[in-house]
Amino acid sequence: MKRFHIALAVRDLAESIADYSRRFNQQPAAVVPGKYAMWRTDLLNFSINQIPDGSPMTAGQLRHVGFEDDAVEGYSSSFDVNGIEWESFSQQEQDERIVQAYGVPVRQ
């Protein structure tokens, strides 16, 4: 399966989880409390990250886009002509990277 991926920075993770869960009409597939949440729908892989204190990021800021594609091996990243980062990864690769970056998620 291939899903478009969008990653956003958020001010309040818990508030954002509640809001996006209503919008997607489903709970996140993975949550690392206080840090990260991710939803997988039929078409979309959507993740949010709590903005750490002192970070130059702002709430709602696009972190990166890309594709979750199970035909892809590993992970790749590049920047387009506008400076937007595009990632390509399999579901398994993303799941492993979530643990490395944020800790073990609580599956919903």
Secondary structure, DSSP 8 states (H G I E B T S, - for coil): -EEEEEEEEES-HHHHHHHHHHHHTS--SEEETTTEEEEE-SSEEEEEEE--TT-S--TT-EEEEEEEETT--SEEEEE-TTS-EEEEE-HHHHHHHHHHHH---EE-
